[in-house]
Amino acid sequence: MTLRVACLGDSLTRAQFSVDYLDLLERRHPPGDVRLSRFGTNGDFAHNLSQRLDAVVTDPPDVITVLIGTNDARASLAGYPVDQAMKRKQLPERPSAGWFQQCLGAVVARLRAETDATIGLLSLPVLGQQLDGSAAQASQAYSRLIAEVAATAEVVYLPLHERQTEELRRADPAPIPYREVTPAAAVGVLLQHAVFRRSLDTIARRRGLVLTTDHIHQNSRGAALVAEVIDAGLLARSL
């Protein structure tokens, strides 16, 4: 019997700028054991995800993973273009930790009410690679909010942030300061990847980054940890 899995999220799930963790997750199982559906939209906040659940609940899967909140966390950092993001993503209010938790709670409540799926909430990938820096601290703080939502709703919590933190401590990378990704920088990654045929891992290595290509989007090492956490925390118990 094939296990149907819906993966919900933002650009990390859409995988235009990141290594595709859905592909890595599928490769961890024999052909036909899992069927993955992608519900990722670039730039989404938790509010945006809460507005596009119809496609998920109309044909409910067996398992649902939710990886959302990176953009909410980024919006808490100095220098993030909040006003532009609000306009681009049509946000009805200014992003905040409290609103993020409210929106994520609404996502889980609807998925629980309208599906029988096993639901897993992933904590966030580490922003940047300086664990004592403001970006990594923001991803940690929002991950704690995710853990609270999971506990309250009695759904599975998938400790991605904790796993990536372990990996960064083991790697002991160079203390490269976090830099916010601009639209031009994102296009630059796409050009390097599509035109100059540089792999995302090569881009990451040239920049001295261990888990990401640009402090946010995942390289193979980072994406493999996403797949590992989902597999260990959800699929292993469902198959």
C-alpha positions in Angstrom: 0.0 0.0 0.0 1.3 3.4 -1.0 1.6 6.0 1.7 0.3 9.4 0.4 2.2 12.3 1.9 1.4 16.0 1.4 4.3 18.4 2.1 3.2 22.0 2.9 5.5 25.0 3.1 7.2 27.9 1.4 10.2 28.1 -1.0 12.0 25.4 0.9 9.3 23.0 -0.1 8.8 24.4 -3.6 12.6 23.8 -4.1 13.4 26.3 -6.9 16.2 27.8 -4.8 16.9 24.8 -2.5 17.8 21.2 -3.0 14.6 19.2 -3.1 14.0 17.5 0.2 10.9 15.7 -1.2 13.2 14.0 -3.8 15.6 13.0 -1.0 12.7 11.7 1.1 11.3 9.6 -1.7 14.7 8.1 -2.4 14.9 6.8 1.2 12.1 4.3 0.4 11.6 1.6 -2.2 9.7 2.7 -5.4 6.0 2.9 -4.8 6.1 2.9 -1.0 5.4 6.7 -0.7 3.8 9.2 -3.0 4.6 12.8 -2.3 2.6 15.9 -3.1 4.1 19.3 -3.1 2.3 22.4 -1.7 5.1 25.0 -1.5 4.8 28.6 -2.5 7.8 31.0 -2.6 7.8 33.7 0.1 4.8 32.4 2.0 4.1 33.3 5.6 2.0 31.1 7.9 -1.0 33.4 7.0 -0.6 32.6 3.3 -0.5 28.9 4.0 -3.7 29.1 6.1 -5.4 30.6 3.0 -4.5 27.8 0.6 -5.5 24.5 2.3 -8.5 23.7 0.1 -6.3 21.6 -2.3 -5.0 19.6 0.6 -8.3 18.8 2.4 -10.2 18.1 -0.9 -8.1 15.0 -1.4 -6.8 14.2 2.1 -3.5 12.3 2.2 -2.3 9.9 4.9 0.4 12.1 6.2 0.9 15.9 6.2 4.1 17.7 6.9 4.2 21.5 7.6 7.4 23.4 7.2 6.5 27.1 7.5 7.7 30.1 9.5 11.1 30.9 8.0 9.7 34.1 6.4 7.8 35.0 9.6 11.1 34.6 11.5 13.1 36.6 8.9 10.5 39.5 9.3 11.5 39.9 12.9 15.1 40.7 11.9 16.5 44.2 11.5 16.9 45.1 7.8 14.1 42.8 6.5 11.9 44.7 4.0 8.6 44.1 6.0 6.5 46.6 4.1 7.5 45.2 0.7 6.7 41.6 1.9 3.3 42.7 3.3 2.4 44.2 -0.1 3.8 41.3 -2.1 2.1 38.6 0.0 -1.0 40.6 0.8 -0.7 40.3 4.5 -3.6 41.8 6.5 -1.3 42.7 9.4 2.3 43.2 10.3 4.1 39.9 10.9 4.7 39.1 14.6 5.5 36.1 16.7 2.0 36.1 18.1 0.3 36.3 14.8 2.5 33.5 13.4 1.5 31.2 16.2 -2.1 32.1 15.7 -2.0 31.4 11.9 -0.1 28.1 12.4 -2.7 27.1 14.9 -5.4 27.8 12.4 -3.6 25.6 9.8 -3.4 22.7 12.2 -7.0 23.1 13.4 -8.3 22.9 9.9 -6.2 20.0 8.9 -7.3 18.1 12.0 -10.9 18.9 11.4 -11.1 18.1 7.7 -8.6 15.2 7.4 -7.7 12.0 9.2 -4.0 12.5 8.3 -1.1 12.2 10.7 0.2 15.7 11.0 3.8 16.7 11.6 5.1 20.2 12.2 8.8 20.8 11.5 10.8 23.3 13.5 12.7 25.8 11.3 16.0 25.3 9.5 18.7 27.3 11.2 18.9 30.8 9.6 22.6 31.5 8.9 25.3 29.5 10.5 26.3 31.6 13.5 24.3 29.9 16.3 24.7 32.9 18.6 23.7 35.4 15.8 20.3 37.2 15.7 19.1 35.2 12.6 19.8 31.8 14.2 18.3 33.0 17.4 15.1 34.1 15.6 14.8 30.7 13.9 15.2 29.1 17.3 12.5 31.3 18.9 10.0 30.6 16.2 10.8 26.9 16.4 9.8 27.0 20.1 6.5 28.6 19.0 6.0 25.7 16.6 6.7 23.2 19.4 4.0 24.9 21.5 1.4 24.7 18.7 2.3 21.0 18.2 1.9 20.2 21.9 -1.4 22.1 22.2 -2.9 20.5 19.1 -1.5 17.1 19.9 0.3 16.6 16.6 3.8 15.4 15.9 6.7 17.8 16.4 9.6 17.2 14.1 12.9 18.7 15.5 14.6 20.0 12.4 16.1 23.1 14.1 17.6 20.9 16.8 19.0 18.5 14.3 20.6 21.2 12.2 22.0 22.9 15.3 23.8 19.6 16.1 25.1 19.4 12.6 26.5 23.0 12.7 28.1 22.5 16.1 29.8 19.3 14.7 31.0 21.1 11.6 32.3 24.1 13.5 31.9 26.4 10.4 33.5 29.7 9.7 31.6 32.5 11.4 30.2 34.1 8.3 27.7 36.8 9.1 24.0 36.4 8.1 23.0 38.3 5.0 19.3 38.8 4.1 18.5 37.4 0.6 17.5 40.1 -1.8 15.5 39.4 -5.0 18.7 40.1 -7.0 20.7 37.6 -4.9 18.0 35.0 -5.5 18.1 35.6 -9.2 21.9 35.3 -9.0 21.6 31.8 -7.5 19.2 30.8 -10.3 21.6 32.1 -12.9 24.6 30.3 -11.5 22.5 27.1 -11.2 20.7 27.2 -14.6 23.0 29.1 -16.9 26.5 28.3 -15.5 25.5 24.8 -14.4 26.9 25.2 -10.9 25.2 22.9 -8.4 23.6 24.4 -5.4 26.3 22.5 -3.3 29.0 24.2 -5.3 27.4 27.6 -4.7 27.2 26.8 -1.0 30.8 25.6 -0.9 32.1 28.7 -2.7 30.4 30.8 0.0 31.7 28.8 2.9 28.1 27.7 3.9 27.5 24.3 5.5 23.8 23.7 5.2 22.5 26.5 2.9 23.2 28.2 -0.4 22.4 31.7 0.9 21.8 31.4 4.7 18.2 30.4 4.1 17.7 27.9 1.2 19.0 24.4 1.7 21.9 22.7 0.0 22.1 18.9 -0.1 23.3 18.6 3.4 20.6 20.8 4.8 17.9 19.2 2.7 19.0 15.7 3.7 18.4 16.7 7.3 14.8 17.8 6.5 14.2 14.4 4.8 15.8 12.5 7.7 13.7 14.2 10.4 10.5 13.6 8.5 11.4 10.0 7.8 12.4 9.2 11.4 9.5 11.1 13.0 6.6 10.3 10.7 7.1 7.9 7.9 8.8 5.2 9.8 5.8 4.9 12.1 3.3 5.1 9.3 4.7 2.5 6.9 
